[in-house]
């Protein structure tokens, strides 16, 4: 709560009040009745009216004080802060092909946690940190499909991310089609910053659109693309089912088209990131989070409410009370 006076210069009048009170109370400046000797009255008991007579001066003084404050227009204000921030529209395009079953982005050798599980966990943290931004999710294998359109409902989006599984689409890796689908989700966006984060662990081998064609489409719509190549280099552990239905792990090589992903990112003004293990994957999403932070404009304002009426009412009330008391016995008592 803030208190201010709209006309603070009026407060200089307060300096005259002590002078007025002195003039009102000074015996030399008021009418008095002179006696040759006051000894006759010195021993007389003081009446109640005489003892309360100084209240008239106090009421008058306080009344004038409050009226002066009212003339200065006291106001109370509540300070508020209004934040203006340009939001970012982000579409996450996540590879959900069978190669994402590889186990190389694990922590502490956890064979139950495949590449997609690791990506979902890190993406969960990334989404929670993007307050105020609209985020959409596209999964792709041989073809892309929209898991979630752009939304501010983070709870619903995170549940859809959690439910994402490998094998829901025909196998393959349609990087170009996935990027085109993600860009299409941003086509009608009116925000200044539009971003696609595309993560894959393979080579474009499906779809009708080449990755570079989709990248040029993104560039024409001012969509920035960050590409992530996820997965270790060389041989990685990949689950297979043996004749007895048991899960066994074989060492396989899953190539990643680094050159293509780099060119796609550079075409749109974005960046390519390599995530060979879980730590690098976390750092990649942290870096993208930093790169896509918009500046916040803070506007501070205060809304004031007039309070002079309360001071004026109290001041007039005290002056009226003083006049009423002065007209009675209290006013006839000697001070």
QUIDAZI-V289559 format. One record per residue. OMEGA is omega as a letter, one per 30 degrees, with the letter a starting at -180 (NA if undefined). BURIAL is 1 if it has 16 or more other C-alpha atoms within 10 Angstrom, else 0. Layout:
BEGIN
OMEGA	BURIAL
OMEGA	BURIAL
END
This chain:
BEGIN
a	0
l	0
l	0
l	0
a	1
l	0
a	0
a	0
l	0
a	0
l	0
l	0
l	0
l	0
a	0
a	0
l	1
l	0
l	0
a	0
l	0
l	0
a	0
a	0
a	0
l	0
a	0
a	0
l	0
a	0
l	0
l	0
a	0
l	0
l	0
a	0
l	0
a	0
a	0
a	0
a	0
a	0
l	0
l	0
l	0
l	0
l	0
l	0
l	1
a	1
a	0
a	0
l	1
l	1
l	0
l	1
a	1
l	0
a	1
a	1
a	1
l	1
l	1
l	1
a	1
l	1
l	1
l	1
l	1
l	1
l	1
l	1
l	1
a	1
l	1
a	1
l	0
a	0
l	0
l	0
l	0
a	0
l	0
l	0
l	0
a	0
l	1
l	1
a	1
l	1
l	1
l	1
a	1
l	1
l	1
l	1
a	1
l	1
l	1
l	1
a	1
a	1
l	1
l	1
a	1
l	1
l	0
l	0
a	0
a	0
a	1
a	0
a	1
a	1
a	1
l	1
l	1
a	1
a	1
a	1
a	0
l	1
l	1
l	1
a	0
a	1
a	1
a	0
a	0
l	1
l	0
a	0
l	1
a	1
l	1
a	1
l	1
l	1
l	1
l	1
l	1
l	1
l	1
l	1
a	1
l	1
l	1
l	1
l	1
a	1
l	1
a	1
a	0
a	1
l	0
a	0
a	1
l	1
l	0
l	0
a	1
a	0
a	0
a	1
l	0
l	1
l	0
l	0
l	1
a	0
a	1
l	1
a	1
a	1
a	1
l	1
l	1
l	1
l	1
l	1
l	1
l	1
l	1
l	0
a	1
a	1
a	0
a	0
a	0
l	0
a	0
a	0
l	1
a	1
l	1
l	1
a	1
a	1
l	1
l	1
a	1
a	1
l	1
a	1
a	0
l	1
a	1
a	0
l	1
a	1
a	1
l	1
l	0
l	1
l	1
l	1
l	1
l	1
a	1
a	0
l	1
l	1
l	1
a	1
l	1
a	1
a	1
l	1
a	1
l	1
a	1
l	1
l	0
a	0
l	0
l	1
a	1
a	1
l	1
l	0
a	0
a	0
a	0
l	0
a	0
l	0
l	0
a	0
l	1
l	0
a	0
l	0
l	0
a	1
l	0
a	1
a	0
a	1
l	0
a	1
l	1
a	1
l	1
a	1
a	1
l	1
a	1
a	1
l	0
a	1
l	1
l	1
l	1
a	1
a	1
l	0
a	1
l	1
l	0
l	1
l	1
a	1
l	0
a	1
l	1
l	0
l	0
l	1
l	0
a	0
a	0
l	1
l	0
l	0
a	0
l	0
a	0
l	0
a	0
l	0
a	0
l	0
a	0
l	1
a	0
l	0
a	0
a	1
l	0
l	0
a	1
a	1
l	0
l	1
l	1
l	1
l	0
l	1
l	1
l	0
l	1
l	1
l	0
l	0
a	1
l	1
a	0
a	0
a	0
a	1
l	1
l	0
l	1
a	0
NA	0
END
